[in-house]
């Protein structure tokens, strides 16, 4: 089998193998690219009263955050993460099930309570939504296959130009030999 034919066969079968994982990464990646622009994906950060040093205590921040319905009765350890946005004068309390409560660091008022879907799309994008097996046994092999597709595709793109140049050179040499 010629190398060019083998190259095309490899390219075709690898494309079929990685189609679904690649589609998952592409679609989730598009959502992640838009997360700061689309409120449905990730709530925009609301500015607090003042961007100066927080003047209320951590306990007051927690009390304000847990006054919202999705976070009622939660403790510090129940939150997935807590982001201090000092330049905006607020704190984001983010739950594991996708809720975000933004609290003003100056007066302790709740600025926003919205569902946050960007973390879901991040988990889809890196495969952790399905478990570590997806990352190690599907996405990493797909990345290796995608790199192979890149190489085989590059070869298929460049080969005709190299072949054409070689044919022209051979014709020139043949014409020179006939003249001699």
VOPAGU-2260 file (C-alpha; in pm, 1 decimal, decimal comma):
REM VOPAGU-2260
SITE   aa  ch    i         X         Y         Z
SITE  UNK   A    0       0,0       0,0       0,0
SITE  UNK   A    1     134,0     341,3     -96,5
SITE  UNK   A    2     207,8     583,8     184,0
SITE  UNK   A    3     -36,1     840,9      41,3
SITE  UNK   A    4    -323,2     588,6      44,2
SITE  UNK   A    5    -229,9     473,0     396,7
SITE  UNK   A    6    -221,4     836,1     507,1
SITE  UNK   A    7    -574,4     896,7     373,1
SITE  UNK   A    8    -703,9     577,9     536,8
SITE  UNK   A    9    -554,8     675,6     874,0
SITE  UNK   A   10    -697,5    1025,9     836,6
SITE  UNK   A   11   -1047,3     893,8     758,0
SITE  UNK   A   12   -1071,8     638,7    1038,5
SITE  UNK   A   13    -927,6     868,3    1302,9
SITE  UNK   A   14   -1179,9    1134,8    1199,2
SITE  UNK   A   15   -1464,4     892,0    1261,9
SITE  UNK   A   16   -1319,9     786,2    1600,3
SITE  UNK   A   17   -1286,6    1137,8    1740,9
SITE  UNK   A   18   -1600,8    1295,2    1590,9
SITE  UNK   A   19   -1818,2    1279,0    1905,7
SITE  UNK   A   20   -1554,6    1375,5    2166,9
SITE  UNK   A   21   -1439,6    1659,5    1943,2
SITE  UNK   A   22   -1798,8    1779,4    1896,7
SITE  UNK   A   23   -1842,5    1784,0    2276,7
SITE  UNK   A   24   -1524,4    1989,4    2322,2
SITE  UNK   A   25   -1616,0    2229,8    2039,8
SITE  UNK   A   26   -1971,6    2298,9    2160,3
SITE  UNK   A   27   -1877,2    2334,7    2527,8
SITE  UNK   A   28   -1583,5    2553,7    2422,7
SITE  UNK   A   29   -1817,1    2785,2    2232,4
SITE  UNK   A   30   -2031,6    2826,0    2543,5
SITE  UNK   A   31   -1720,2    2897,4    2750,2
SITE  UNK   A   32   -1604,8    3159,8    2500,7
SITE  UNK   A   33   -1937,0    3338,6    2548,7
SITE  UNK   A   34   -1961,4    3305,9    2927,5
SITE  UNK   A   35   -1879,1    3672,0    2996,3
SITE  UNK   A   36   -2118,7    3789,3    2722,9
SITE  UNK   A   37   -2426,0    3573,6    2789,5
SITE  UNK   A   38   -2598,1    3613,0    3126,2
SITE  UNK   A   39   -2759,0    3265,0    3098,3
SITE  UNK   A   40   -2415,6    3099,2    3105,1
SITE  UNK   A   41   -2254,6    3306,0    3381,5
SITE  UNK   A   42   -2415,1    3594,3    3570,3
SITE  UNK   A   43   -2232,8    3921,3    3520,8
SITE  UNK   A   44   -2054,5    4067,8    3820,2
SITE  UNK   A   45   -2254,2    4346,3    3982,3
SITE  UNK   A   46   -2060,5    4633,5    4135,2
SITE  UNK   A   47   -2092,1    4690,4    4506,3
SITE  UNK   A   48   -2133,5    5028,1    4673,7
SITE  UNK   A   49   -1758,4    5081,6    4708,4
SITE  UNK   A   50   -1447,6    4908,4    4577,6
SITE  UNK   A   51   -1255,7    4994,9    4892,6
SITE  UNK   A   52   -1150,6    4747,3    5161,7
SITE  UNK   A   53   -1449,1    4542,9    5286,6
SITE  UNK   A   54   -1597,3    4702,8    5598,7
SITE  UNK   A   55   -1830,1    4423,2    5707,8
SITE  UNK   A   56   -1718,7    4100,4    5873,0
SITE  UNK   A   57   -1699,7    3756,6    5717,9
SITE  UNK   A   58   -1991,9    3648,3    5933,3
SITE  UNK   A   59   -2204,5    3933,6    5800,5
SITE  UNK   A   60   -2110,1    3834,3    5445,0
SITE  UNK   A   61   -2210,8    3472,5    5514,3
SITE  UNK   A   62   -2537,5    3581,7    5677,2
SITE  UNK   A   63   -2623,1    3794,1    5373,0
SITE  UNK   A   64   -2529,9    3514,4    5130,5
SITE  UNK   A   65   -2736,5    3255,9    5315,1
SITE  UNK   A   66   -3040,5    3482,5    5327,8
SITE  UNK   A   67   -3105,9    3400,3    4961,2
SITE  UNK   A   68   -3338,4    3106,6    4891,0
SITE  UNK   A   69   -3093,6    2868,3    4714,1
SITE  UNK   A   70   -2834,6    2904,5    4992,6
SITE  UNK   A   71   -3055,0    2917,4    5303,5
SITE  UNK   A   72   -2886,0    2755,8    5604,3
SITE  UNK   A   73   -2553,6    2686,6    5434,3
SITE  UNK   A   74   -2223,2    2707,5    5622,3
SITE  UNK   A   75   -1884,2    2821,6    5491,3
SITE  UNK   A   76   -1784,8    2466,4    5407,8
SITE  UNK   A   77   -2102,7    2407,7    5206,7
SITE  UNK   A   78   -1995,9    2650,8    4934,0
SITE  UNK   A   79   -1792,9    2523,4    4639,9
SITE  UNK   A   80   -1591,8    2844,3    4631,8
SITE  UNK   A   81   -1602,3    3203,0    4745,7
SITE  UNK   A   82   -1453,6    3467,3    4516,4
SITE  UNK   A   83   -1360,6    3806,9    4651,2
SITE  UNK   A   84   -1390,7    4067,5    4375,6
SITE  UNK   A   85   -1217,3    4358,0    4549,2
SITE  UNK   A   86   -1216,5    4576,1    4238,4
SITE  UNK   A   87   -1596,8    4544,6    4225,9
SITE  UNK   A   88   -1664,7    4568,7    4600,6
SITE  UNK   A   89   -1841,6    4235,2    4624,5
SITE  UNK   A   90   -1802,3    3867,6    4707,4
SITE  UNK   A   91   -1937,9    3575,2    4500,7
SITE  UNK   A   92   -2061,3    3274,8    4696,9
SITE  UNK   A   93   -2082,2    2981,6    4454,2
SITE  UNK   A   94   -2257,3    2655,4    4542,2
SITE  UNK   A   95   -2172,3    2309,1    4410,3
SITE  UNK   A   96   -2512,7    2283,0    4242,0
SITE  UNK   A   97   -2458,1    2595,4    4033,4
SITE  UNK   A   98   -2599,9    2892,7    4223,3
SITE  UNK   A   99   -2417,0    3220,7    4265,6
SITE  UNK   A  100   -2496,2    3483,1    4529,3
SITE  UNK   A  101   -2318,0    3819,1    4504,8
SITE  UNK   A  102   -2291,8    4022,9    4824,9
SITE  UNK   A  103   -2182,3    4385,6    4865,1
SITE  UNK   A  104   -1871,9    4414,5    5087,9
SITE  UNK   A  105   -1968,8    4758,6    5212,4
SITE  UNK   A  106   -2325,9    4716,9    5335,3
SITE  UNK   A  107   -2388,8    4340,9    5312,1
SITE  UNK   A  108   -2678,7    4365,3    5068,2
SITE  UNK   A  109   -2743,1    4082,9    4824,3
SITE  UNK   A  110   -2665,0    4217,2    4477,2
SITE  UNK   A  111   -2756,4    3914,6    4269,5
SITE  UNK   A  112   -2885,0    3557,4    4303,5
SITE  UNK   A  113   -2862,1    3363,1    3976,6
SITE  UNK   A  114   -2789,3    3019,6    3839,4
SITE  UNK   A  115   -2436,8    2976,4    3706,9
SITE  UNK   A  116   -2396,1    2728,5    3418,8
SITE  UNK   A  117   -2035,7    2802,1    3319,7
SITE  UNK   A  118   -1898,5    2547,8    3569,3
SITE  UNK   A  119   -2115,0    2278,3    3406,0
SITE  UNK   A  120   -1974,4    2366,9    3063,2
SITE  UNK   A  121   -1618,5    2361,4    3202,3
SITE  UNK   A  122   -1678,1    2011,1    3338,5
SITE  UNK   A  123   -1814,3    1900,4    3001,2
SITE  UNK   A  124   -1521,4    2062,0    2822,6
SITE  UNK   A  125   -1252,6    1887,3    3027,4
SITE  UNK   A  126   -1447,7    1560,5    3064,3
SITE  UNK   A  127   -1470,8    1562,8    3444,0
SITE  UNK   A  128   -1852,5    1574,2    3424,9
SITE  UNK   A  129   -1843,3    1207,0    3321,0
SITE  UNK   A  130   -1557,1    1111,8    3554,0
SITE  UNK   A  131   -1180,5    1077,1    3524,7
SITE  UNK   A  132   -1217,2     781,1    3288,2
SITE  UNK   A  133   -1353,5    1017,5    3021,0
SITE  UNK   A  134   -1053,5    1243,7    3051,4
SITE  UNK   A  135    -794,3     965,1    3045,7
SITE  UNK   A  136    -953,6     710,7    2811,7
SITE  UNK   A  137   -1146,8     929,1    2567,9
SITE  UNK   A  138   -1030,7    1293,1    2562,3
SITE  UNK   A  139    -653,6    1242,7    2585,9
SITE  UNK   A  140    -655,4     971,1    2314,3
SITE  UNK   A  141    -880,3    1201,3    2108,0
SITE  UNK   A  142    -629,1    1483,5    2149,3
SITE  UNK   A  143    -350,1    1253,3    2029,8
SITE  UNK   A  144    -567,4    1145,2    1735,9
SITE  UNK   A  145    -645,0    1509,3    1657,1
SITE  UNK   A  146    -272,7    1581,7    1645,6
SITE  UNK   A  147    -232,4    1284,3    1409,6
SITE  UNK   A  148    -513,3    1426,9    1193,8
SITE  UNK   A  149    -329,3    1755,5    1183,6
SITE  UNK   A  150     -11,5    1583,6    1065,9
SITE  UNK   A  151    -185,3    1364,4     805,5
SITE  UNK   A  152    -394,0    1659,7     683,3
SITE  UNK   A  153     -84,6    1874,6     650,2
SITE  UNK   A  154      81,2    1597,0     451,9
SITE  UNK   A  155    -222,6    1568,0     222,5
SITE  UNK   A  156    -216,4    1945,5     171,0
SITE  UNK   A  157     157,2    1975,3     100,5
SITE  UNK   A  158     213,1    1650,6     -95,8
SITE  UNK   A  159      54,1    1766,4    -426,4
SITE  UNK   A  160     273,2    2078,3    -432,0
SITE  UNK   A  161     587,2    1876,1    -361,8
SITE  UNK   A  162     486,7    1620,1    -626,8
SITE  UNK   A  163     415,7    1893,2    -883,3
SITE  UNK   A  164     752,1    2061,2    -814,5
SITE  UNK   A  165     928,7    1724,9    -843,1
SITE  UNK   A  166     758,5    1652,0   -1176,7
SITE  UNK   A  167     859,5    1994,4   -1314,5
SITE  UNK   A  168    1218,2    1939,5   -1201,8
SITE  UNK   A  169    1223,8    1592,4   -1360,3
SITE  UNK   A  170    1084,0    1731,4   -1687,9
SITE  UNK   A  171    1349,3    2005,0   -1689,4
SITE  UNK   A  172    1627,0    1750,8   -1628,5
SITE  UNK   A  173    1485,9    1521,7   -1898,2
SITE  UNK   A  174    1466,1    1812,3   -2146,8
SITE  UNK   A  175    1828,7    1909,3   -2070,7
SITE  UNK   A  176    1942,4    1549,9   -2120,7
SITE  UNK   A  177    1765,0    1531,1   -2458,7
SITE  UNK   A  178    1934,7    1856,1   -2572,2
SITE  UNK   A  179    2278,3    1715,5   -2489,0
